[in-house]
Amino acid sequence: MFWVYVLRSLKDGKHYTGYTNDFDRRFHEHNTGRTHSTRRRRPFILVHLEEYSDEESAKKREKHLKSGRGREELREILKEKK
């Protein structure tokens, strides 16, 4: 299984989108400063998670969510969860 996830920084309120095959490990890495790109924005909370059966699909979804249309779609998804 692969996971596409969106985290929100409790420090600055910004989102981080990524994908992984081990979400628990990756979330721990983000929150303990082991991920260089997010180290200064800790702590994080999970705001969105999607499951995929293969890496290619997860990569495509992550790339989409980071695009203009994908960001708009993500805003709508997150608005519905509030």
N, C-alpha and C positions, 0 to 999 in steps of 0.2 A: 504494500500500500504506500501511496505517496500523499502528501498533504500540502495544500496551499493555505497559507495562514496570513492573517492581518493582525498586527499588534499595535496597540496605542501606547505611546510613552506617557507615563504619568507626570513626567518632568516638563515636557513641552507640548503635549497633546497631539503631536504628529503621529502619522501612521507609518508602519514598516510592513511591506509585503514580501513574502518569501515562499519557498517550497522546500520540502525535505521528505525523507523516507522514515524519519524518526522524530516525530513532533516533540515528544517529551524532552529528549536530549537537546534538541535545537532551542526550545523555549528556555531551558535551563542555561544554555550557553548565552543567550541574549541577556538574561537577567543577572548573570554572574560576571559579565564583562568580557567574556571569551570571544565575542564577535566584535571585531574592530569597528565596523561601520555603525554599530549601535551602542557602543560602550558608554559614551557620554550622555546618552538619552535614557538610561535606566531610571526606575524600573518600568516594566511593560506589563500590560494585561492583554489577554487574548480577546479580540472583538469579532473575529470571523474565522471559520475553519471549514475547508472543503476537502473531501476524500476522493482520490483518483486511483485507479488500478494500475496505471503505468506512468513512468516518469515523463514521457513525451507529452501526455495530456496535462500533467501538472505544470510542466514548463510553459506550455502554451497559455494556460490559464493565468499563471503568474505574469507572463509578459503582457497579456491582455489587460489585467488589472492595473498594470503600470502605465498603460497607454491613456490617451485622452478620453476615449469612450469608456474604457475600463474604469477609470477614476470616477466618471459620472455614474456608472453602474454601481460601483462600490459605495458611493455616497448614498444612493437610493437603498441599497441593501442595509447599510448601517443605520439609516434613518428609520427603516422599518423595525429594526431590532430595539430601538429605544422605547 
